[in-house]
Structures are given as C-alpha cells and as structure tokens.
Amino acid sequence: ADYASNGQIPAQYKQTPDIIITLHACDTATDQALAYAVKHGAKAILSVPCCQHEINLQLEKNKSEIKDDSDLASLMRYGLIRERVAALATDAVRAELLEQHGYSVQVLEFIDMEHTPKNILLRAVKKQLANEKTIADDKKVSAASKARSDSLLEARHVSPTLNALLPD
C-alpha cells in the first residue's frame, strides 16, 4: 500500500528534511508547509509567501471593533492598505512562530520590488543549542517572541492558521 491509498507516510519519507522551500504558496498553504517543516525538524526553511487573505478577512470582519481614535484606525479603514498591513502582520507572526520553535529567522527582500510586490523571504535555520546557557538564552528569546506575537494577535483580534498548527 502506498501513501495515496492508506494515508500513511512510508518509512523512507519519514527522515528529517534538510530544507523545506515554498514559493508563492497561497494563503494558508504557506502555513501548512511551515508547520510541516517545524514538526519534522527541517534544518532550514526558505519561504516566499504569496497572497495572505486569512488575516485580512478577519480584520475586515472585526473592523467594527476598532475605534476611530485607535492608533491603527487609518490603516484598517481602507481595504488596500488593510490588505497590505494584514500581509505584513501575517509574515511577522510566521517569523515569530518559527523563532518560538527553535529557528533563527531573517525576513529579507527576495527580489526587487519592480518585479513583484510579493517579495518577502522568510529564511529560518534550526538552532543548534549546545549547552545550558544557549538553551536558557533561547528560552528568553522565545518568550519575548511569544509576547510580541500574542500582543499583535490579541490587539487585532485575529488568529492565523499557523498559530493553531504549531501549539506551544
């Protein structure tokens, strides 16, 4: 029996992946790939997300909760601007979640803006924690990262898929 017929992953495919690469995986497909990478202990992740509709839809639904005098009211008022803020927030949370799960993360410009507006690259490398000090330091980094991402999500009343796929 193969994977397609019984839903089980064959033993030869259960090895730790060296690298997971996503290129313009739309909306939550990026989250699925990132969760797979983290759960399987990928040594490196290169992800270029595409359209991030999930948070934008949640912001649209929750926009009545944002007061006109809120510090972000102007950003949430206009659809195009809200969409861009949502995309950036989505990728910021993705980066924070990777950090919380033991990765050193960089957010980079993938290619020049003249070629595509979807040009963010999330580059994550699994940390090698060699001793008690590096483990303790990493726990502090992870706790600070969690506080930042939780604050962002709570303030905007949103919940991305990756947050659910990668429990604490």
C-alpha positions in Angstrom: 0.0 0.0 0.0 1.2 3.5 -0.8 0.6 6.9 0.8 -2.2 7.7 -1.5 -4.2 4.6 -0.6 -3.8 4.4 3.1 -2.8 7.9 4.3 0.4 6.6 6.0 3.8 8.1 5.2 6.2 5.4 4.0 9.3 4.9 6.2 11.7 6.1 3.5 9.9 9.6 3.7 10.0 9.9 7.5 13.5 11.3 7.6 14.2 14.8 8.8 14.2 17.1 5.8 17.3 19.2 5.3 15.4 22.0 3.8 11.8 23.0 3.0 11.2 25.5 0.3 7.9 27.3 -0.5 7.5 29.7 -3.3 4.2 31.7 -3.5 2.2 29.1 -1.7 -1.1 30.9 -1.4 -2.8 31.9 1.8 -2.7 29.1 4.4 -0.7 26.7 2.1 2.4 28.5 3.4 1.3 27.8 7.0 0.8 24.1 6.2 4.3 23.9 4.7 5.8 25.8 7.6 4.1 23.6 10.2 5.3 20.5 8.3 8.8 21.8 8.3 8.8 22.6 12.1 7.1 19.4 13.1 9.6 17.3 11.1 12.6 19.3 12.3 13.7 20.7 9.0 17.2 22.1 9.3 16.4 25.1 7.1 13.3 26.8 5.7 13.1 29.2 2.8 9.6 30.5 2.3 8.2 33.2 -0.1 4.6 33.6 0.9 2.1 34.8 -1.6 -1.5 36.0 -1.0 -2.3 36.2 2.7 -6.1 36.5 2.7 -6.8 34.9 6.1 -5.9 37.8 8.4 -7.3 40.4 6.0 -10.7 38.7 6.1 -10.5 38.5 9.9 -9.6 42.2 10.1 -12.5 43.1 7.7 -14.9 41.1 9.9 -13.6 42.8 13.1 -13.2 46.3 11.8 -16.3 47.5 13.7 -14.3 46.7 16.9 -11.6 49.3 16.0 -12.4 52.7 17.4 -12.0 55.7 15.2 -9.4 57.2 17.6 -7.3 53.9 17.6 -3.7 54.2 16.6 -4.3 51.8 13.7 -7.8 53.0 12.6 -6.5 54.7 9.5 -4.6 51.5 8.5 -7.8 49.4 8.9 -10.1 51.8 7.2 -9.0 51.4 3.6 -9.2 48.0 2.0 -6.0 48.1 0.0 -4.0 49.4 3.0 -5.6 46.9 5.4 -4.7 44.1 2.9 -1.0 45.1 2.9 -1.0 45.5 6.7 -2.6 42.1 7.0 0.1 40.5 4.8 2.9 42.1 6.7 1.3 41.1 10.0 0.9 37.5 8.8 4.5 37.2 7.8 5.7 38.9 11.1 3.7 36.3 13.1 5.1 33.5 10.9 8.6 34.7 11.6 7.9 34.9 15.4 6.3 31.4 15.5 9.4 30.0 13.7 11.6 31.7 16.3 9.5 30.3 19.1 10.0 26.8 17.7 13.8 26.9 17.7 14.7 28.7 14.4 16.9 31.7 13.8 14.8 33.8 11.5 15.5 36.5 9.0 13.0 38.4 6.9 14.5 39.5 3.7 13.6 41.1 0.4 13.5 38.2 -2.1 13.8 40.2 -5.3 13.5 43.8 -6.3 10.0 45.4 -5.9 9.9 46.3 -9.6 9.4 42.6 -10.4 6.7 41.6 -7.8 5.2 43.2 -4.7 5.2 39.7 -3.1 8.9 39.6 -2.4 9.4 38.7 1.3 11.6 35.7 2.0 11.4 34.1 5.4 14.7 32.4 6.0 14.9 30.1 9.0 17.7 27.9 10.2 17.2 25.4 13.0 19.3 26.5 16.1 21.9 24.1 17.5 21.7 24.6 21.2 25.0 23.3 22.6 24.9 24.0 26.3 22.7 25.1 29.2 23.5 28.8 28.6 22.4 28.7 25.0 19.3 26.8 25.9 18.4 29.4 28.7 19.1 32.3 26.3 16.9 30.7 23.6 14.1 30.3 26.1 14.3 34.0 26.8 14.3 34.8 23.1 11.3 32.5 22.6 9.4 34.0 25.5 9.9 37.6 24.1 8.9 36.4 20.7 5.7 34.8 22.0 4.8 38.0 23.9 5.2 40.1 20.7 3.1 37.8 18.5 0.4 37.3 21.2 0.2 41.0 21.6 -0.2 41.6 17.9 -2.8 38.9 17.5 -4.8 40.0 20.6 -4.8 43.7 19.6 -6.1 42.9 16.2 -8.5 40.1 17.3 -7.1 37.7 14.7 -5.9 34.1 14.7 -3.7 32.8 11.9 -3.7 29.1 10.8 0.0 28.7 11.7 -0.7 29.7 15.3 -3.2 26.8 15.5 -0.9 24.3 13.7 2.1 25.0 16.0 0.8 24.7 19.5 3.0 26.0 22.4 
